[in-house]
Amino acid sequence: MTTQLLQAFLHTHIPATAALQIQVQEADREHVVLTMPHASNRNHKNTAFGGSIALGATTCGWALVHSHLPEAAGNIVIQQGETQYLRPAHGDLTIQTRPVAVESWQQMNDMFAKRGKGKIVLEIDVFSEGELAAVFVGKFMALKD
């Protein structure tokens, strides 16, 4: 799936991604990078709103599962997520997935094929002005229709 197709899918099926102006910069089966502008995601302190950071990180993980397992046809949910905010984010956000072990993907794929649902835990980093601002860990589940 191209970055343009993934972005169109996100903006159509998850409207909040369009409202927050999330842009897909890179996307393949192993890695996703998203960006979000500071201006539309800031709070009253002129730093990135925590909810926007969490939504961006959740979207990044969701997009990686979608890119890795297209046979789920977008039927992906987050089961659990935790965001650790490390420092205020004063600029635009760059959100990217961390590398995932081949064994983790294989386990998810096997579970999906055998049981109709597969789970995986992903770690996502959120950067602002070149500095790590937040770390998100989420458990995602892909389901067969």
C-alpha positions in Angstrom: 0.0 0.0 0.0 1.4 3.4 -0.9 1.6 6.3 1.6 -1.1 8.1 -0.4 -3.5 5.2 -0.2 -2.9 4.6 3.5 -3.4 8.3 4.2 -6.7 8.3 2.2 -7.8 5.2 4.1 -7.0 6.8 7.5 -8.7 10.1 6.7 -11.8 8.3 5.3 -12.3 5.7 8.0 -10.8 7.4 11.0 -12.0 11.1 10.6 -10.0 12.3 13.6 -6.8 11.7 11.6 -8.0 14.2 9.0 -9.1 16.7 11.6 -5.7 16.6 13.3 -3.9 16.7 9.9 -2.0 13.5 10.3 0.2 12.9 7.3 1.7 9.5 6.3 5.4 10.0 5.5 6.6 6.4 5.2 4.7 3.1 5.4 5.6 -0.4 4.6 5.2 -3.8 6.3 8.0 -3.1 8.8 7.9 0.7 9.6 5.5 3.6 9.7 6.3 7.3 10.1 3.6 9.9 10.5 3.7 13.7 11.0 1.3 16.1 12.8 1.5 19.9 12.7 1.9 21.6 16.0 -0.6 24.4 15.1 -3.7 22.1 15.0 -2.6 19.9 17.9 -1.6 22.4 20.6 -3.0 23.1 24.0 -3.5 26.2 26.1 0.3 26.1 27.0 1.3 26.1 23.3 2.6 22.5 23.6 1.3 19.5 21.8 -2.0 18.3 23.4 -1.5 14.9 25.2 -4.6 13.5 23.5 -3.3 14.4 20.1 0.0 12.6 20.9 -1.9 9.5 22.1 -4.1 9.5 19.0 -1.1 10.0 16.7 0.8 7.2 18.3 -2.3 4.9 18.3 -2.8 5.7 14.6 0.9 4.9 13.8 0.6 1.5 15.4 -2.8 0.8 13.7 -1.3 1.8 10.4 1.7 -0.6 10.8 -0.7 -3.5 11.6 -2.8 -2.5 8.6 0.3 -2.4 6.3 1.7 -5.7 7.7 -1.6 -7.6 7.6 -3.7 -6.3 4.7 -5.9 -9.4 4.8 -7.5 -8.0 8.0 -9.0 -5.3 5.7 -8.6 -2.6 8.3 -10.5 -4.6 11.0 -7.9 -3.6 13.7 -8.5 -2.3 17.2 -6.4 -1.2 20.0 -6.8 -3.4 23.1 -4.6 -1.5 25.5 -2.3 1.6 25.3 -0.1 3.6 27.5 1.7 6.8 26.8 4.6 8.1 28.7 5.1 11.8 28.2 8.8 12.7 28.6 8.9 16.4 27.8 6.7 19.2 26.4 6.4 19.1 22.6 6.8 22.7 21.3 6.9 21.9 17.6 5.5 19.6 14.9 5.4 15.9 15.7 7.1 13.0 14.0 5.7 9.7 15.1 7.4 6.4 14.2 7.2 2.7 15.0 10.1 0.9 16.6 11.4 -2.2 14.9 9.4 -5.4 15.6 10.9 -8.8 16.0 10.2 -11.2 13.2 8.9 -13.7 15.8 6.3 -11.3 17.0 4.9 -10.7 13.6 5.0 -14.5 12.9 3.1 -15.2 16.1 0.4 -12.6 15.2 0.1 -13.9 11.7 -0.2 -17.5 13.0 -2.9 -16.5 15.5 -4.8 -14.6 12.8 -4.7 -17.6 10.4 -5.7 -20.2 13.1 -8.1 -18.3 15.3 -9.3 -15.4 13.2 -7.6 -12.8 15.4 -4.0 -11.9 16.1 -2.4 -9.7 18.7 0.8 -7.7 18.8 2.5 -5.2 21.1 4.0 -2.2 19.4 6.2 0.6 20.6 6.0 4.0 19.1 8.2 7.0 19.6 6.9 10.6 19.3 9.5 13.3 18.5 9.2 17.1 18.5 12.0 19.4 17.4 14.3 16.3 17.1 13.8 15.3 20.7 11.9 12.3 22.1 8.8 13.7 23.6 6.7 10.6 24.3 6.8 6.8 24.1 3.6 4.8 23.5 3.2 1.1 24.0 0.0 -0.5 22.6 -1.5 -3.9 22.1 -3.3 -4.1 18.8 -5.6 -6.9 17.6 -6.4 -7.7 14.0 -9.7 -9.6 13.4 -11.2 -11.5 10.5 -14.6 -10.2 9.5 
